[in-house]
Amino acid sequence: MNYKLLGKSGLKVSELALGTMTFGEDWGWGASKEQSRKMFDAFAEAGGNFIDTANHYTDGTSEKFVGEFVGSDRHRFVIATKYSLSGRPGDPNAGGNSRKGMIQTLEASLRRMNTDYIDLYWVHAWDGMTPLEELMRSLDDQVRLGKVLHIGFSDAPAWVIARANTLAELKGWTPFTGIQVQYNLVERTGERELLPMARALGIGVAVWSPLAGGVLTGKYSFKTDEPKRFTLDNPHTSAFVNSRNLKIAQIIVNVAQEIHRTPSQVALNWILQKKDQGTLVPIIAGRNVDQLRDNLQCLVFELSAEHMKRLDEASAISPGFPHDFLLKGFAQDLIYGKTRPLLEVELGRAA
């Protein structure tokens, strides 16, 4: 396991993070305490130190397990947890990004994990209504109190994160050093705004759902007894299990067969090799320790340039406006005349 600096901070995190949404069976699926412990130990033995959980995962069981498994080795691990999701549907202040919601959720997370501080505190999702001044000042207060060391934002528009960090810079508050985004071979729209923003502002990126809910393992492409997350009664099924995504999954399967690797390892390795998109840390998980160990093997090989090209081309997306417009020949001529400054390279990279 290698380690990376998280954004512009001095915090060193492993190149893979351990996702713990599967820790606990409270939601009717997930891993038993015994399997959760085995996954945690396998990750730690491989050198992993970056643990990702949330107040809402398995109704708090995930945080309890993490706190118990870390135990006396608390100093070794980088524990990241989140707030924003409501655990009390009838209480308007139980969710969202407000100061009130933050304080009550943070205190509960500290108690569940039996720790005095959180290494990285994520805002789990943008609520669209809490003033950014309130959000950033409230987070900064927790850093100054020593209850939080670093802060991050998951599931938010690029303009919100950029404006928040600008406010923090102007006010002398703590900025976001990390963001979480969904990014994988069937979901690359983060390349339009979120990933360029992270590169420009020096923000680290943790990648959730790197296997697209299991679609990129190939198990939706053929009949198998492997448990499936997406079923006909799941409203998210069509967004993941569709003809485009299954074609991409089949190409991953083909590449995996050619190099004698599993599709999961190929899909994860593709993310690790997308160095043009900045510092990316995939969050891996599993229902059992065998799945986790299989995922860890993504670290021991590299995809060839030809395989990367095949996967890139199969999953390519339109840059979208304004990137595709700005890169058109006539637009370049109108802007630069007959010159082509280095900015053209940066526009191409951002797109």
WOGIQUI-V849665 format. One record per residue. N is the residue number from 1. RES is the residue in three letters. PSI is psi in radians with two decimals (NA if undefined). Layout:
n->N res->RES psi->PSI
n->N res->RES psi->PSI
//
This chain:
n->1 res->MET psi->2.23
n->2 res->ASN psi->3.00
n->3 res->TYR psi->2.64
n->4 res->LYS psi->2.60
n->5 res->LEU psi->2.38
n->6 res->LEU psi->1.86
n->7 res->GLY psi->-2.40
n->8 res->LYS psi->0.21
n->9 res->SER psi->3.09
n->10 res->GLY psi->0.14
n->11 res->LEU psi->2.20
n->12 res->LYS psi->2.12
n->13 res->VAL psi->2.62
n->14 res->SER psi->2.70
n->15 res->GLU psi->-0.17
n->16 res->LEU psi->2.53
n->17 res->ALA psi->2.62
n->18 res->LEU psi->2.00
n->19 res->GLY psi->2.35
n->20 res->THR psi->0.40
n->21 res->MET psi->-0.35
n->22 res->THR psi->0.04
n->23 res->PHE psi->1.81
n->24 res->GLY psi->2.63
n->25 res->GLU psi->0.34
n->26 res->ASP psi->-0.45
n->27 res->TRP psi->0.15
n->28 res->GLY psi->0.00
n->29 res->TRP psi->3.04
n->30 res->GLY psi->-2.95
n->31 res->ALA psi->2.54
n->32 res->SER psi->2.95
n->33 res->LYS psi->-0.67
n->34 res->GLU psi->-0.81
n->35 res->GLN psi->-0.63
n->36 res->SER psi->-0.74
n->37 res->ARG psi->-0.71
n->38 res->LYS psi->-0.70
n->39 res->MET psi->-0.75
n->40 res->PHE psi->-0.81
n->41 res->ASP psi->-0.70
n->42 res->ALA psi->-0.71
n->43 res->PHE psi->-0.79
n->44 res->ALA psi->-0.71
n->45 res->GLU psi->-0.49
n->46 res->ALA psi->-0.07
n->47 res->GLY psi->0.05
n->48 res->GLY psi->2.41
n->49 res->ASN psi->-0.08
n->50 res->PHE psi->1.93
n->51 res->ILE psi->2.21
n->52 res->ASP psi->2.15
n->53 res->THR psi->-2.93
n->54 res->ALA psi->2.71
n->55 res->ASN psi->-0.52
n->56 res->HIS psi->-0.26
n->57 res->TYR psi->2.21
n->58 res->THR psi->0.78
n->59 res->ASP psi->0.59
n->60 res->GLY psi->-0.24
n->61 res->THR psi->-0.65
n->62 res->SER psi->-0.85
n->63 res->GLU psi->-0.70
n->64 res->LYS psi->-0.79
n->65 res->PHE psi->-0.78
n->66 res->VAL psi->-0.83
n->67 res->GLY psi->-0.71
n->68 res->GLU psi->-0.74
n->69 res->PHE psi->-0.66
n->70 res->VAL psi->-0.81
n->71 res->GLY psi->-2.26
n->72 res->SER psi->-0.13
n->73 res->ASP psi->0.40
n->74 res->ARG psi->-0.67
n->75 res->HIS psi->-0.45
n->76 res->ARG psi->-0.51
n->77 res->PHE psi->2.58
n->78 res->VAL psi->1.80
n->79 res->ILE psi->2.17
n->80 res->ALA psi->2.25
n->81 res->THR psi->3.08
n->82 res->LYS psi->2.81
n->83 res->TYR psi->2.85
n->84 res->SER psi->-0.55
n->85 res->LEU psi->2.42
n->86 res->SER psi->2.37
n->87 res->GLY psi->-0.05
n->88 res->ARG psi->1.58
n->89 res->PRO psi->-0.48
n->90 res->GLY psi->-0.05
n->91 res->ASP psi->1.97
n->92 res->PRO psi->-0.33
n->93 res->ASN psi->0.07
n->94 res->ALA psi->-0.35
n->95 res->GLY psi->-3.11
n->96 res->GLY psi->-2.97
n->97 res->ASN psi->0.12
n->98 res->SER psi->2.82
n->99 res->ARG psi->-0.77
n->100 res->LYS psi->-0.84
n->101 res->GLY psi->-0.69
n->102 res->MET psi->-0.86
n->103 res->ILE psi->-0.81
n->104 res->GLN psi->-0.59
n->105 res->THR psi->-0.74
n->106 res->LEU psi->-0.80
n->107 res->GLU psi->-0.69
n->108 res->ALA psi->-0.68
n->109 res->SER psi->-0.73
n->110 res->LEU psi->-0.71
n->111 res->ARG psi->-0.78
n->112 res->ARG psi->-0.65
n->113 res->MET psi->-0.02
n->114 res->ASN psi->0.87
n->115 res->THR psi->2.75
n->116 res->ASP psi->-0.26
n->117 res->TYR psi->2.77
n->118 res->ILE psi->2.27
n->119 res->ASP psi->-0.73
n->120 res->LEU psi->2.04
n->121 res->TYR psi->2.00
n->122 res->TRP psi->2.40
n->123 res->VAL psi->2.04
n->124 res->HIS psi->-0.61
n->125 res->ALA psi->2.51
n->126 res->TRP psi->2.22
n->127 res->ASP psi->-0.16
n->128 res->GLY psi->0.07
n->129 res->MET psi->-0.50
n->130 res->THR psi->2.21
n->131 res->PRO psi->2.40
n->132 res->LEU psi->-0.51
n->133 res->GLU psi->-0.73
n->134 res->GLU psi->-0.76
n->135 res->LEU psi->-0.90
n->136 res->MET psi->-0.67
n->137 res->ARG psi->-0.69
n->138 res->SER psi->-0.74
n->139 res->LEU psi->-0.73
n->140 res->ASP psi->-0.66
n->141 res->ASP psi->-0.72
n->142 res->GLN psi->-0.56
n->143 res->VAL psi->-0.78
n->144 res->ARG psi->-0.52
n->145 res->LEU psi->-0.22
n->146 res->GLY psi->0.10
n->147 res->LYS psi->-0.36
n->148 res->VAL psi->2.39
n->149 res->LEU psi->-0.70
n->150 res->HIS psi->2.77
n->151 res->ILE psi->2.69
n->152 res->GLY psi->2.96
n->153 res->PHE psi->2.26
n->154 res->SER psi->2.51
n->155 res->ASP psi->1.08
n->156 res->ALA psi->2.65
n->157 res->PRO psi->2.66
n->158 res->ALA psi->-0.66
n->159 res->TRP psi->-0.56
n->160 res->VAL psi->-0.80
n->161 res->ILE psi->-0.76
n->162 res->ALA psi->-0.75
n->163 res->ARG psi->-0.69
n->164 res->ALA psi->-0.76
n->165 res->ASN psi->-0.55
n->166 res->THR psi->-0.75
n->167 res->LEU psi->-0.78
n->168 res->ALA psi->-0.72
n->169 res->GLU psi->-0.74
n->170 res->LEU psi->-0.61
n->171 res->LYS psi->-0.14
n->172 res->GLY psi->0.45
n->173 res->TRP psi->2.99
n->174 res->THR psi->2.21
n->175 res->PRO psi->2.91
n->176 res->PHE psi->2.25
n->177 res->THR psi->-0.14
n->178 res->GLY psi->2.68
n->179 res->ILE psi->2.72
n->180 res->GLN psi->2.31
n->181 res->VAL psi->2.66
n->182 res->GLN psi->2.18
n->183 res->TYR psi->2.17
n->184 res->ASN psi->-3.05
n->185 res->LEU psi->-0.15
n->186 res->VAL psi->-0.10
n->187 res->GLU psi->1.58
n->188 res->ARG psi->0.22
n->189 res->THR psi->-0.27
n->190 res->GLY psi->-0.32
n->191 res->GLU psi->-0.27
n->192 res->ARG psi->-0.83
n->193 res->GLU psi->-0.81
n->194 res->LEU psi->-0.85
n->195 res->LEU psi->-0.72
n->196 res->PRO psi->-0.68
n->197 res->MET psi->-0.79
n->198 res->ALA psi->-0.72
n->199 res->ARG psi->-0.78
n->200 res->ALA psi->-0.62
n->201 res->LEU psi->0.01
n->202 res->GLY psi->0.77
n->203 res->ILE psi->2.31
n->204 res->GLY psi->2.73
n->205 res->VAL psi->2.09
n->206 res->ALA psi->2.33
n->207 res->VAL psi->2.04
n->208 res->TRP psi->2.73
n->209 res->SER psi->0.87
n->210 res->PRO psi->-0.29
n->211 res->LEU psi->0.24
n->212 res->ALA psi->0.87
n->213 res->GLY psi->0.38
n->214 res->GLY psi->-0.15
n->215 res->VAL psi->-0.66
n->216 res->LEU psi->-0.04
n->217 res->THR psi->-0.23
n->218 res->GLY psi->-0.05
n->219 res->LYS psi->-0.25
n->220 res->TYR psi->-0.07
n->221 res->SER psi->-0.25
n->222 res->PHE psi->2.88
n->223 res->LYS psi->2.29
n->224 res->THR psi->2.72
n->225 res->ASP psi->-0.03
n->226 res->GLU psi->2.25
n->227 res->PRO psi->2.44
n->228 res->LYS psi->2.39
n->229 res->ARG psi->-0.66
n->230 res->PHE psi->2.10
n->231 res->THR psi->3.04
n->232 res->LEU psi->-0.47
n->233 res->ASP psi->0.11
n->234 res->ASN psi->2.08
n->235 res->PRO psi->-0.28
n->236 res->HIS psi->-0.07
n->237 res->THR psi->-0.86
n->238 res->SER psi->-0.46
n->239 res->ALA psi->-0.41
n->240 res->PHE psi->-0.79
n->241 res->VAL psi->1.58
n->242 res->ASN psi->3.01
n->243 res->SER psi->-0.73
n->244 res->ARG psi->-0.88
n->245 res->ASN psi->-0.62
n->246 res->LEU psi->-0.56
n->247 res->LYS psi->-0.74
n->248 res->ILE psi->-0.74
n->249 res->ALA psi->-0.64
n->250 res->GLN psi->-0.65
n->251 res->ILE psi->-0.67
n->252 res->ILE psi->-0.76
n->253 res->VAL psi->-0.74
n->254 res->ASN psi->-0.81
n->255 res->VAL psi->-0.75
n->256 res->ALA psi->-0.72
n->257 res->GLN psi->-0.64
n->258 res->GLU psi->-0.58
n->259 res->ILE psi->0.14
n->260 res->HIS psi->0.83
n->261 res->ARG psi->2.98
n->262 res->THR psi->2.71
n->263 res->PRO psi->-0.66
n->264 res->SER psi->-0.77
n->265 res->GLN psi->-0.69
n->266 res->VAL psi->-0.81
n->267 res->ALA psi->-0.69
n->268 res->LEU psi->-0.71
n->269 res->ASN psi->-0.61
n->270 res->TRP psi->-0.75
n->271 res->ILE psi->-0.78
n->272 res->LEU psi->-0.53
n->273 res->GLN psi->0.00
n->274 res->LYS psi->1.06
n->275 res->LYS psi->-0.41
n->276 res->ASP psi->-0.25
n->277 res->GLN psi->0.10
n->278 res->GLY psi->-2.83
n->279 res->THR psi->1.85
n->280 res->LEU psi->2.31
n->281 res->VAL psi->1.76
n->282 res->PRO psi->2.46
n->283 res->ILE psi->1.95
n->284 res->ILE psi->2.69
n->285 res->ALA psi->-3.03
n->286 res->GLY psi->2.93
n->287 res->ARG psi->-0.28
n->288 res->ASN psi->2.97
n->289 res->VAL psi->-0.51
n->290 res->ASP psi->-0.73
n->291 res->GLN psi->-0.76
n->292 res->LEU psi->-0.76
n->293 res->ARG psi->-0.65
n->294 res->ASP psi->-0.77
n->295 res->ASN psi->-0.66
n->296 res->LEU psi->-0.42
n->297 res->GLN psi->-0.11
n->298 res->CYS psi->-0.26
n->299 res->LEU psi->-0.22
n->300 res->VAL psi->0.18
n->301 res->PHE psi->2.99
n->302 res->GLU psi->2.45
n->303 res->LEU psi->2.53
n->304 res->SER psi->2.85
n->305 res->ALA psi->-0.63
n->306 res->GLU psi->-0.72
n->307 res->HIS psi->-0.69
n->308 res->MET psi->-0.72
n->309 res->LYS psi->-0.75
n->310 res->ARG psi->-0.78
n->311 res->LEU psi->-0.71
n->312 res->ASP psi->-0.81
n->313 res->GLU psi->-0.65
n->314 res->ALA psi->-0.50
n->315 res->SER psi->0.13
n->316 res->ALA psi->2.55
n->317 res->ILE psi->2.82
n->318 res->SER psi->2.39
n->319 res->PRO psi->-0.49
n->320 res->GLY psi->2.88
n->321 res->PHE psi->2.44
n->322 res->PRO psi->0.01
n->323 res->HIS psi->-0.84
n->324 res->ASP psi->-0.61
n->325 res->PHE psi->-0.79
n->326 res->LEU psi->-0.41
n->327 res->LEU psi->-0.06
n->328 res->LYS psi->2.58
n->329 res->GLY psi->-0.76
n->330 res->PHE psi->-0.60
n->331 res->ALA psi->-0.69
n->332 res->GLN psi->-0.71
n->333 res->ASP psi->-0.73
n->334 res->LEU psi->-0.61
n->335 res->ILE psi->-0.80
n->336 res->TYR psi->-0.07
n->337 res->GLY psi->-2.24
n->338 res->LYS psi->0.13
n->339 res->THR psi->2.78
n->340 res->ARG psi->1.52
n->341 res->PRO psi->3.02
n->342 res->LEU psi->-0.35
n->343 res->LEU psi->-0.52
n->344 res->GLU psi->-0.67
n->345 res->VAL psi->-0.73
n->346 res->GLU psi->-0.65
n->347 res->LEU psi->-0.74
n->348 res->GLY psi->-0.68
n->349 res->ARG psi->-0.71
n->350 res->ALA psi->-0.59
n->351 res->ALA psi->NA
//
